[in-house]
Amino acid sequence: MLDAVVIFLWVFFAYTIYFNILALIVIYYDKSLTQYQKIAQTLIIWLVPVVGAAYVLHLLFKVSPKTIPRSWILWPFKNLVYGPPIKRYDDAPPRRTGGRH
């Protein structure tokens, strides 16, 4: 039982470090942020480990979606950053685009 707890803590620690470093990289390369915003968001990331990084990445994704490549976010955190997936109804009629009908 103790081994499972230790493994869980190591995995959680690794995810936390990965997520925080990812958020720092995205903040560094986002040219739309001021120096004050970068410092404030860095403090949020490290003071509130997983939730702070998810919050900052979510905000940055809403402002400029192309800042964060989808392949960088690991599966457990995709909904935290990108929001819930949009439901698609396959039985809905296809939309017509272009021109007048």
Order of alpha helices (4+ residues) and beta strands (2+ residues): alpha-alpha-alpha-alpha
